[in-house]
Amino acid sequence: MTKICNFCGNKNFREKHVQYIYKYDNQLLVVNNVPCEECEYCGEQYFKTEVLKKIEEDFKTIYLSGKKALKEVTVPIEEFAEI
């Protein structure tokens, strides 16, 4: 079966490693070097279920079980109406 991009209909994909941002209840986890397939035409990214489940489990381990993340950063936040 040939893969087709759900966004643009293109049939050509490339394997990449990207940065993925997981967000739940205003808490974030940034994960680097996540494997995916990316549409060569529009850039839409597709992730395997087991990859996303692994990220979700790591998020829970960090936020619920106190696992220390490899690195932490401070992110400024603004309301659009205030800028």
N, C-alpha and C positions, 0 to 999 in steps of 0.2 A: 504494500500500500504506500502510495506516495504522500509525503507530508506536504501540506499546503498551509501557508500563513493565514490564520483566521482574520487578520486585520487587512492585508492587501492582496492575498491570493497568490503570492509568489511561492515558487517551489524550491528555491535555493536557500540553504541554511549553512551557517558556519558554527563550529564549536568555539566557545569563548569562555573566559573566566571573568566575572564581573563583580562589582560591588552591589550587594543586596541590602535593602533597608527593611527590616521587619518592625512593624509598629502594632502595639496592642495597648489600649487604655492609656494613651499619651506617653507610653514608654517605648523607647527605641532600642534596637540592636542593629548595628552596622556590621555586616559580615563581608570580608574581602575574599576575592578569589573563588567565587561560587561558580561551579560549572553550569552552563546553559547552552541552548542552541539559539542562535540569533538569526532572524530573517536578514538576508543580504540586501534586500531592497528597502524595507522600512525600519529595520532595527528592533522589531518586536521580539521579546525574549521569552523563551519557553524553558521551564525548569521541571525536572523529574520530581515526582511526588516524594520519593525518599529523601531528596535533597531538602525540600521545603520542610518536611517533618523533622529532619535533623536540626535545622535552624530553629524551628519552633521549640524543640526540646531543649536546645542550648539556651534560648531565651528564658524558658521556665527555670532552668537550673541557675541562671544568673539572678533573676529577679525573685524567685521563690525560695531557692536553697542557698543563696549567698555565694555562689561560685564567683571567683574573681575573674573579671574579663581581662583579656590581654592588654587592652588599652582603654582609657576613658578620655572623652573630650567634652568641653563645655560648648554649648550651642546657643547663640543669642536667638531670642524669639521676639517678633514684633506683630502687632495687629495692623492690618493694612490701613484701616481708617486712621491710625495714629501716625503714619509716615507721610 
